[in-house]
């Protein structure tokens, strides 16, 4: 089942697409019109989220950014990613 959710942050849109089977995120794609450095951060986060239970994903996002002090996200923050994730899990857009 595909779950899609978006969140319009202060300066950009964050979109999650999650392919889920039996409560497990098999595939995660994060897109939008936001800036994040290094650019590979989004792909690394997607890989971290894949293979985990849906209810664990928010915690994994927190842990990921807590350990990645090299990441710069002008005008967006971790909460924006978590809101987009929650909207995807609920099948909503904001």
C-alpha positions in Angstrom: 0.0 0.0 0.0 1.4 3.4 -1.0 1.1 6.2 1.6 1.7 9.8 0.5 1.8 12.9 2.6 3.1 16.4 2.3 3.9 19.3 4.6 4.4 22.9 3.5 7.2 24.2 5.7 8.2 27.8 6.2 10.2 27.8 2.9 9.5 24.6 1.1 7.4 21.5 0.6 8.4 18.1 2.0 6.7 15.0 0.5 6.9 11.4 1.8 6.0 8.4 -0.4 6.0 5.2 1.6 5.4 1.8 0.1 4.2 -0.3 3.0 3.5 -4.0 3.5 2.3 -5.5 6.8 3.2 -2.4 8.7 6.8 -2.3 7.4 8.2 0.6 5.2 9.5 -1.3 2.2 10.4 1.8 0.2 10.6 5.4 1.3 11.0 8.4 -1.1 11.4 12.0 0.2 11.0 14.8 -2.3 10.1 18.4 -2.3 11.4 21.9 -2.9 13.6 22.3 0.1 17.4 22.7 0.5 19.5 20.3 2.6 23.2 19.9 2.7 25.0 17.6 2.1 22.6 16.6 -0.7 23.1 12.9 0.0 21.3 13.4 3.4 17.9 12.6 1.9 19.0 9.4 0.3 20.7 8.3 3.5 17.6 9.1 5.6 15.4 7.1 3.1 17.7 4.1 3.5 17.6 4.4 7.3 13.8 4.4 7.3 13.3 1.4 4.9 12.7 -2.0 6.5 11.3 -0.6 9.8 7.8 -0.6 11.3 5.8 2.4 10.5 5.4 3.3 14.2 9.2 3.5 14.5 9.8 5.9 11.7 9.4 9.2 13.6 11.9 8.0 16.3 14.3 7.0 13.5 14.1 10.5 12.0 14.9 12.0 15.4 17.9 9.7 15.9 19.2 10.3 12.4 19.3 14.1 12.7 20.5 14.0 16.3 23.7 12.2 15.1 24.1 14.2 11.9 25.6 17.4 13.1 27.0 18.1 9.6 23.5 18.6 8.1 22.3 22.1 7.2 18.6 22.7 6.4 17.9 26.4 5.8 14.3 27.4 6.6 13.1 23.8 7.5 13.8 21.6 10.6 13.3 18.1 11.8 9.8 18.7 12.9 8.8 19.6 9.3 10.1 16.1 8.2 8.1 14.5 11.1 4.9 16.4 10.1 5.2 15.2 6.5 5.8 11.7 7.7 2.7 11.8 10.0 0.6 13.1 7.1 1.8 10.2 4.9 0.9 7.7 7.6 -2.6 9.3 7.9 -2.9 9.8 4.1 -3.2 13.6 4.5 -1.6 16.7 3.1 -1.0 20.0 5.0 
